[in-house]
């Protein structure tokens, strides 16, 4: 390829703008989201302002709106390097429906850099060129290499807030089995917290702080004192911005504030709905609305508001998907989360009628609507359906049928697990991983429930199975509620209660509430144990908490 000139002649801005976005109007400008970002080299102040708007939205995890702004910047100034950088970054992932536009944006970004070299004339700042280089590392060498590139960039330009945020965020390495942050995670936590102390009003810093902490292993005291006030502040500063309401719902829920979490999720859904109506955006490009609705269903179920939970679950189960948009983020989330949330809610119930309701919800749409030749969501749906069938047999005290159905469940889970290599090449791999983690938690749970209905040593093994299921129960992530709304320690607590082992039941319920502080059945189980142990004062205090959750 002849660098620069040929690329410039062949390139059309429409190559990086998906037809879905071309049909929309200009994206809405929210002045506050464009403040406090790096200077953008562009022949157009309008283009530069849209890049800043894109950065602000990307930092709040609203990638589709970020993409729209970066596209508008490219349209206004086809030679704005950071516009193509933003398109590449906001369209992260592989094999999604906007993947060809992302690839075109990367090619354009590289061609522009090469054109500067061939022209021997500086066109973009060193900072911007280093941003482009870091994006290249992300695409070719992965998250860690990109994190190191942004770290090097931030050391050279310590005043650049965005680079520092990316550096810390991309170098996170998670938590150990005990929930303690690993080296990179600890560095990121401390670094973003320090940035927040230095820039307490910077929306991007605040959003990064909330998102980086909201998914950590549970530490309610820390969340209440250091994260929740920031999440509430974001909503106060931009009261009609739906991603901030969704963040707040996530944090309020993890802090045990059920009613406030529902209010925040309702507000998020309301503002996403208004956004879709005003901007003429479809559900396929507004996965935040689906997340808010999934949260609402789960929270209502946790609080014991079954009819409300079922209403939301039914609404999501009946939404059809156009095959042409199957690989959009909204369609993927609907397939893997929205359509089955109503059925998954029934897992925490104990009556046959509820299990039948769950199976009915899974069949709300014909099998063709699950696109079995293009998605692995149908096998996941079928696993949930068989799980509910096992639960029906257990509830009916039919041990023989429950064991036979459980064997079918194991076969289907194993079959889905064997699709990992294929799933890893799809745009829904993260959904596949969450689904498999859920199913692998269901396996020991079902073993425990089956054992619980038997005698002698087999019955006693139920405790081991419930503990195993609990060990597989992680923390909510990706601004989604837990895939199973109840803590597995609730199962363990109920078992110990039946066995008359009150101290063990007390410990299990307490640990369960640390994971799901809004789960009404766990609260009630805990209350019953405290009364049996004649811990009157503690029981009385818990009654107030139960009433607060019910409100």
N, C-alpha and C positions, 0 to 999 in steps of 0.2 A: 504493500500500500504506500502511496505517496502521502506522507504525513501532512496533515493540515489542509492543503488545498483541495485534494480529491475528496477528503472526508467532508469538508465544508460544502463542496458542490453537491455531494450525494445526500447530505443530511437534510431532513425535514423535521421541524419541531413536532409535527403530528406523530413522528415515530416514537416519541416518549410519552405521548398523551393517549391514554386508552379511550376508545370510542365512548365508553360510559361517561367519562369526564368531559370529553369534547361537547357532549350534549347539554351539560350543565352550564349555568351562568357563572359569573365570576364569584369566587369564594368570598365569604363575609370577612371583613376585617374587624378584629378586636384589638384595639390599640395597645392595651396592657400586655397582651401576649407577644407583641413585637418589640417590647422594650428590653434593654439590657443585654443585647446580643452583639456579636462581632460586626465590624464594618464589612460591607459587601462591595466588591469591585463590580461595577456595572455601569453601563451608559445610561441607565434609567433608574431614577430614584424609586419609581413604582416597582420595578423588578426587585430591587434591593429590599424594599419593604415587604414584599411577598415572601422572600427568602426568610426574613426575620419572623414573619407570621408562621411559616412552615416549621421553623425551629421551635417556636413556642408550642405548637400543637403536637409535634413529635415528642417533646418532653412531657406532655400530658397523656401520652399513649393514644393519641387520636391520629393514627397514621394516614387514614384516608383523607382527612381534611388537610393534613400536612402535605400529602401528595398533590392535592388540588392547588395549594399555594405555590409549591415548587414548579408545577406545570405552568401556572399563570406567569411566574417569573421567567421561565424559559420562553414562553410565548411573546412576552413583552421585549425580552432581550435574549435572543437565541445564542448569545455568546457569554451568558452569565454562568461561569464555572460552578458556583455553589448551587445553582438551580438543579443541575444534573447530579451533583453530589447528594442533594436532598432527595431527589427522586430515587436514587439508588438506595439510600438509607431508609427511606420511609416504606419502600417495597421489599423489606427484608424477607427472607425465606425463599423456598424453591418451588417450582412447578405450580404456582398460583396463577390465576387468570391474567394478572398484570406482569407476568414474568418477562415477556418479550420486551415490554416497555422498559423494564428495569435494565435488561441487558443493553438495550439501545442507549439508555442514559449513561451507562458505564462506558460504552464505546465512545460516546460523544465527549464525555469528560476526559478520557485519555487522548482523544484526537485534539481537543483544545489545548491540552498540556503540550502535546507534541508540536502543535502549530506555533506555540510561543517559542519553543526551542529553535524551530526552523526559521522563524522570523527574527530571531535574536533581539527580541524586544519584550520587555516586561509588561505583561498584561494583567497579572493577578498578584496579590500579595503572597509573600512566603507562607504566611499563616494559611491562606486558602489552599495553596498547593500542598501543604502538609496535611490538611484535612482530606484532600483528594487521595493522597498517598495512603492515609490511614484507612479510608474506605476500601482501597484496593487490597490492603492486607485482610480486611474483614471478609472480602469476597473470595480471596484466593487461599488465605492461610488460617482463617478462623477468628473466633472471638478473642482469644488470648493475644494473638499477634497484633490485632487491631488495638486492644487495650494498651499494649506496650507502646505502639506507635502514638496513640493519643497521650500517653504518659510522657513520652519524649517531647511531644508538641507542647504540652502544658508546662513542662519545665523550662522550655525556651520562652514561652509566652505565659507567664504566671497570672497575668491579669485577664486572660481569656477564660471566662467562666464555663463556657460550653465544653471546651476541650477537657478541662479538669473533671467535669461531670462524666463525660464519656469515658475518660481514663479510669475513674474509680468504678463506674458501673460495669464496664466490660471486664474488669479484672477480679470481679467477685468470684469466689470459688465454693460458696455454700457453707454448710454446717456439718459438724461431725454427728455421730449417732446419738450423742447426748444433747444435741441442740446448741452446742457452742460454736461460734463462728470460726471458720478456718482463717489462715493468715490473710488471704486476699479479701475475704469477706469483712474481717475485722478492720483492715486498712480502709476499705470502702466506707464502712459504717462511720468510722472516726473522721474520715476525710470529708464526707458529705455533711456530717454534723458540724464540723468546723466551718465549712462553707456557709451553712445556715446561720451560724452565729455571726459571721461576717456580712452576710447578705440576707437578713431576715425577711425582707420584702420582695426578694426576687422570685417570681412565680416558678421559674424552671427549677431553681434550687429547692424550693419548697416541695414541688411535685416529685422531684427525684428522691427527696428525703422520705416522703410518705410511701412511695412505691417501693423503695428499697427496704423499708422496715416492715411494711404491712404483711409481707409474706414470710417473715422470719419465724422460727419456732416460737411458740407462744410465750410471751412474757407480758402478762396483762398490765402489770404495774408500769413497765416501761412504755407500752403502747398508750396507756391512759395519760401518762405524764409528758411524754416527749413527741408522740406522733399524732394522737387525736387532736390536740389543740391546733396543730399545723393544718391537718385535713379540714377542720372546721373553719380555719382562717381562709383557706383557699376558696371555699364556698361563699364565705362572706365577701371576699374581694371580687369574685365573679359569680354572682348568684344565679345566673342563667346558663352557666357553662356545664353541660352534662357530664363530661369526664370527671370533674371534681366531685360532683354528687356521687358518682359511682365509686370513686376512691373512698369517699366518706362512708358510704354504705358498708364497704369492705372493712374499714377500721372500726366503725361502730359495732358491727357484728362480732368482730374478734374481741372487742372489749366487753361484750355481754350486754350491750344496749340495744335490745331487740326492737323496741318501738322506734327508736331513733334511726336504726339501720333500715327499717321498713320505710320510714319517711324519706330517707335519703335515696333509697332505691326507687321509690315512687317518683320522686322529683327527677331523678336521672331519666327514667322512662318517659316522663312527661316532656322534658326538654329535648330528648332525642326525637320524640314524636313530632314536636313542633319544628325541629330542625329538618327532619325528613320532608315535612309538608312545605316549609318555606323554601328549601333549597332544591326540591324535586329529586331528592336522593332516595333510593330504594333500600329495603331492608338488607339486601345483599352487601351494601356498602356502609351499613350502620350496625356492626356487631355489638356495639355498646348497648343498644336497646335490648338485644337478646340477653346479654349478661345481666342487665338490670332486672329483666323479667325472671330469669333463672334464679337470681338472688331473692326476688320477692316470693317465688314459690317455695324455696327452701326455708326462708325465714318464717313464713306463715306456718309451715309444717312444724318447725322447731317449737313455735309458740303454741302449738295445739290448735291452730285455726285451720282445721282441715278443709272446710268448704272453700275458703279463700285460696288455699294452696291448690286444691283441685281445679278451681276456676282458671288459675294462671297456667297450670300444667296442661289443661285441655286446650287452652288458647294456643300454646306453643305446639302441641302435638298435631294440630290440624292445619298448620301453615304449609302450603305446598311450595315446591321449589321448581323454578324453571331450569331445565337441563343446561341451557346455555350459560347459566350463572352458577353452575354446580361448584366450580372451583373458587368462588368468591369466599371471603372470610365470613360473611354473614351466613351463607349456605352451609359452610363447613361447621360452624358453631351450632347452627340449628339442627343439623343431622346428628351430631355427636352429643350435644348437651340439651338443647331446647326440647326436641321431640321426646326424649326419654326422661326428662326431669320428673314428670308426673308419676311415671312408673317407679323411678328410683325412690321417690318419697314414700311409696307404699312399703318399702323394705323395713321401715321403722315401725310398721304397724303389726298387729298380731291376729287379725281376723281374715277369714277366707274371702269375705266380700271385698275387702280392700285389695287383696292380691288379684282378684278378678278384674277390679277396676283398672289396676295397673296394666294387666295384659290387654285390656280393651283399648287403653290409651296407646299402647304400642302398635295396635292395628287400626288406628284412626285413619290412616292413609293406606292406599294399596301398595303392595310390595314394589311396584314399578317406581314409586316415589322415593325408594331408598337406593336406587341406582347401583345395584349389586355388582355390575361389571366395571364400575368406576370408583367405588368407595367401599371401605371395610366397615362402614357404620351399620350395615344390616346384620352382619354376624354379631356385632356387639349388642344390637337390639335383641337378637334371638337369645343371646346368653342371659340377658336380663329377664326375658320371658320365661326361660326354663328355671332361672333362680326363683321366680315367683311361683312356678309350679311346684318346686321342691318345698317352698314355704307352705303352700296349700296342703300338701301331703303331711307335713309335720304338724300343722294345726289340726288336721283330721286324725292325728295319732296313727297314721298309716306308715309304719317304719319301713315295711318292704318297698312300698312305692316311692317313699322319700329317698331310699338308697338307690333305687333304679334310676330315678330322675337325676339324682346327684351325679351318677356315673355319666349320664348324658351331658350334664353341665360341664364336667371335667373334660370330656372329649371336645366340646365346642370351645372351651377356653384354651385348650391346648392347640386346637386348629387355628384360632385367631393369633395365638402367640407365634406360630410358625410363619405368619405373614410379615414379620418384622422387617425383613430386608426389603420387601416390596413397599411396605408402608413408609419406610424411611425415605423413599424417593418421592413421596407425595406431599402435597401442601398441608395435609392433615396429620402429619406424623405426631405433633405434640398432642393432638386429640387422641390418637391411637395409644400413646404412652399413658395418658391419664386413664383411658378406658381399661387398659391392661392392669394398671395398678389397682383400679377399683375391683376388677374381677379376681385378681390374686388375693385381695383382702376378703372377698366374698367366699372363697374356697374354705379357709379355716373357720370362718363364721358359720357356714352351713354344716361343716363337720361338728362344730360345737353344738349347734342346735339339734342335730340328729342324735348326738351322744347324750344330750340332756334328757332326751325322752326314753333312754334305756336304763338299765340297772347296773349296780355294782361298779367295777373298775371302769367300764366303758362310760358310764355316766360321769364319773369323777374326771375323766379326761377332757370334759367340756371346758373346764377352766383353762387348760393348756391351750386348747384351740382358740378360745376367745382372747387369750393373751397374745397368741400369734397373730390373730386378726388385728389386734390393737397395735402391734409393732409395725404393721404395714400401713397404718393410717397416718398419712402425712398432714401437713398444714395446707390450708387453701392457697392457691396460687393463681397468677394470671388474671387477677380481678374477677375470679369466679368463687362461688361458695364451695364448700366441701362436696365431693361427689356423693357422699353418703351423709345425710344430715345429723345422724346420731353418733355418739362415740361408742366404739366397741367395748370400752370399759363399762358402759351401761349394761351390756349383755353379761359381762363378768359379774357386775354388782348384783344383777337379778339372780344369777345362778347361786352366788354365795348367800344371798338372802333366803333362797329356797332351802339351802343346806343348813341354815341357821348359823352361818359363820358371819356374825354381825360386824366384827372388826374388819374383816377382809372386805365385806360388802361396803362398809363405810369408806375404806381407802379407794376401792374401785370407783365408786360414785364420785368421790372428790376429784380423782384424777380425770374422770370423764368430763367433769364440769370445767376443768382447766382447759380442755380442748374444745368443748362446745358449751360455753357458758349460758347460751339461750335455750338449751334443750330441755323442754318442760318435763318430759318423762324421767330424765335423769335427776332433775331437781326434786321431783315427787318421790322417786325411789330413795334418794338420799334422805329426804325428810322422814320417810317411813322408817328407815333404819335408825335415825337419831331418836325417834320416838320410842322404838323398841328398846334402845339402849338407855332410855330415860335421860337423854341429854336435852332436857327441856329448854334451856336457854338457847342452845345452838339451833334447836328445831324451830323455836320462835323466830329467831333471826332469819332462818331460811324461808319461813312463811312470807316474810316481807319481800324477799327476792322473787319468790314464786309469783306473788301478786304483781310485782313490777314487770315480770316477763309477760304475764297474761294481759296487761293493759295495752 
